[in-house]
Amino acid sequence: MISNSKIALVTGGSRGLGKEMALRIAQKGLDVVLTYNSKLDEAQAVVQQIEALGQKAAALQLNVGQVGTFNAFFANLQQVLQTHFGTDKIDFLVNNAGIGIHASFAETTEEQFDELLNIHFKGSFFLTQKALPFFNSGGGIINISTGLARFSFPGYAAYASMKGAIETLTKYQAKELGSRGIRVNVVAPGAIETDFGGGAVRDNAALNAQVASMTALGRVGLPEDIGGVVAFLCTDEARWMNAQRIELSGGMML
């Protein structure tokens, strides 16, 4: 069955911020392909929630840190697009999948550095590159960064550096893909209550209070504070927004 809906591909869409993004995008009337790393049951639950909203959805396994698997992933995606969505193209890509490693600069290991590099920068770089033949003109890419690329919080030197690279890459992507009508923006969440980084912001009361005290709106962020803005970027209302960094931190460290 052919769908007239636009399609967004959301990496890491089975949980946390990615789940919220996928659901809010579906609420805007888009179909969604979401990826998951290991938790198929969680991904299928999100697919069911999207279908309950009246949109089509599918979940595909992907480890964004393993560039060597991308060709097989896109072959799989192509088949799913044709059989499930009646098309061979996507309109939006949300590079959300990621992990958090908390380690001081002095104690960050090469193994930790490489893992963060492969997932947050190299993975996003080449996944987007390989996605280009699957893009309709006039769509968009949303890269997910972090408030930590603007302000410094001890323990995130490597992680924030990768996100700083993503923010620079976003400008180059916007410049080079503009001829295809593809706009590229970056969304930078502040501290959010999810299971990211072991759920530290959510579960550590002292850290939660500390973050709230340095945030203009006086609380820590929630997943629902983020998803709607990403969904907005997947609509025609955002068609003239390009190469922008949108921080969603409630005004942290102003």
N, C-alpha and C positions, 0 to 999 in steps of 0.2 A: 504494500500500500504506500502510495506516494504521500509524503508530508509536505505541507507548504511552510512549515515552521523553520526558522533558522536553527542551527545546531551549534551548541557550545561544547567543547572538549575541556573538561576540568580535571587536572591531575590531582591525585590525593583527595578525591571527592567523597570518600566513604565515611569520613569522620571530621570532627573539629571544624575549623574554618571552611575547609573545602566542602563539607556536607552542607553547611549553611549557604555557601555560595551557590552550590548546585540547585538547592531547593528554591532560593530566591530568583535564580535565573529562570527556572521552570515557571515560577509565578508570573514572570514577565512574558510568558508565551513561547519560550524557546524549548526545543528538545535538547537533551543532555546526554553526552557520553562521558562517564566518569571513570577514572582509573583508581585502582587500589593496589597496594603492595602485597599484603598477605591476608587481609580480613575480608574474604568473599562474602560471608554472611552479612557483615555490616554494609558492604557495597550493595548487595541485593536488596537490603531493607530500604536504602535510599532510592534505588530504582523504583521500588513499589510505591514509595511516597510521591515520587515525581509522576508516576503513572496515575496515581490517585488525584493529581492536580489536572489531569487531562492531557499531559504531554508524553511523548515517547522518551524512553531512556534505555541505556545499556551500560554495563560495567565490564571493563577489560582490565586484566592484570598488567601491571607495569611497574618496574623498579627504575625510577628516573636516574638513578646513579649508575646504571649499566647501559652505556651508550651502544654497546655491541648488540643489544636486543632490540634496538629501535626499528630496524628494517622489518623484523618479524612482527613487531607491534603494529606497524602501519599496514602491513599486509592483512593482518587480522582486522584492523580498523576499517580498511577498504571493504572487506567482505561484510562486516556488520553494517556499515553505512548502506550498502546496496540491498542487503536482505531485510534489514529491520527498519530503515529510514527511507528507502527508495531514492537514494541519491549517492553521489560519490564525493561530496564536498562538505566541509564544515565552514562555519562563519566566524567563530570565536575560539580562541585558545586561552585558558587561564592556567598559567604556570604556578600552581599552588603547592604541589607536593614538597615536603621537606621534613627535616628533623632538627632538633636542637641539641647541641652539645655545649655544656657549660664547663669552661676550663679557662683559667687565667692565661694570659699571653705567655708567661714564663713556663707554664706547665703543659701547654698544648702540644700534643705529639704529632708526628708526621702522619700517622695513621688517621688521627682525628681530622687533621687538616685536609687530607686527601678525600676522606669520606664527605666532608662538607663541600669541598670543591666539586666533586663528582655529582653530587645531588643538586646543589643550589646554583652552581654556575655552569659547569661543563654540560650537565644534563639538560638544563633549560636552554642553553645555547644550541645544542645539536638537535634536541627534540623539536624546537621551533623551526630550525633550518629544514629538517626532514618533513615537517608539517606543511611547508609552503606550497607544494604541489596540490595539496588537498584543500586549499583555501579558496573560497569564493572571493571575488573582488568586493570591496566595500565592507569587509568585516573588521575584526580587531583582535589584538593580543593584549592581555592583561598580565603583567608580571607582578608577582608578590614579593615585596621587599620587607623592610622592618623599620620601625622608628629608630632602631639602634644604628642605622646608617647615618642618622643626623646627630643623635646624642649618644654619649658613651655610658655604658653600664659595665662594670668590671665582670669579666668572665665570658665575654662574647666577641673577643678580638677577631677570631677566625670567621665565625658565623657572619658577623656584621660586615666584614671585608668582602665576603662573597656577595652579600646583598648590595654593597656599594658598587661592585662590578656589574651587577644586574641593572642598577639604576643608570649607569653609563651606557650599557648595552641597549637599554630601552630607547635612548635618544638616537642611536645609530640605526636601530631597527625602524624607528619611525621615519627617519630620513630616507632610508633605502627602500622601504616598502610603500611609501606614500604614493608612488606611481601606480600602484595596484589598488589604491583606495583603502589600504589596510592601516588603521591607526593603532598606535602602541602606547600604552600608558602603564604606570607603575603605581600600585597601591601598597602603602607602607603602614601596617597595623602597629599600634603600640602594644603594651602588655595586655594580653587577653586571657581570660579564664578558660583554658582548654587543657587537654592532657599533654599538650606540647611541652617538651623539656621536662617530662616527668610530672607535669601538672603543678609545677612549683608556684606559679602565680595564683592558681586557683586554690591550692591546698595548704600553702604556707601562709598562715594568718599575718605573721609579721611582715613578710614580703608584700603581701596584698595591701596591707595598711601603708607600707612605705611608698608603694607605687601610687596609691590613691592620694597620698599627701603631696605628691609632686605633679599631680594632674589637675589642670584648671577646673575640670568638671567634677573633681572630688571623688572619683571611683575608678576601679579597674574596668577595662573593656570586656565586653561579652561578644560571643560569636555573632549574635544578631546585629551588633554594631557595624559589622564588616560586610556581610553578604549582600545587603541591599545596594551598597555603593558599587560593588563588582557587577551586580546585575544591571545597574544603571548604565555602566560602561558597555554593556552588551545590547544597548538599545539605540534607536535612531536619535533619541534626545541627546546622546553624547557624541554625535557624529563629528562635531567640530573640536572635540577635545583630543589633543594629540601631543605626545611626548611630555606629558605632565606627571609629576609626582604628587600623589594624593595621600597625605598622611592622615590616618584614622587613629588618633591616640587620645582624644579628649583634651588635647593641649598639654602633653607631657613636657616637662623640662623647658618651659618657656622662659 
